[in-house]
Amino acid sequence: MSKKLTILIEDSVYECLHRVVGRGTMAMQSYTAIVEKEGDVYVALCPELDVASQGASIEQATANLKEAVEFFFECADSREIARRQHSESM
């Protein structure tokens, strides 16, 4: 059984991109978190970005996923971010 949640991410990469094009506001993005129990742990996946994490509870898996998505945005190349975000609409 899976549970779909929506998580809000403070997207620091968008803040940087907005600064480059002349907008300095922080963007809030909404992403899907699909959480499934696998054995003794819960696995959380953000399908829009193909980022996953896990935790001992739904709450912990979701919090870990949020942190993983934030880390992805902090570290990933802007072209990789754009590729992953647009692959869902193709």
Buried (B, 14 or more C-beta within 10 A) or exposed (E): EEBEBEBEBEBEBBBEBBEEEEEEEEBEBEBBBBBBBEEEBBBBBBBBBEBBBBBEEBEBBBBBBBEBBBEBBEEBEEEEBEEBEEEEEE
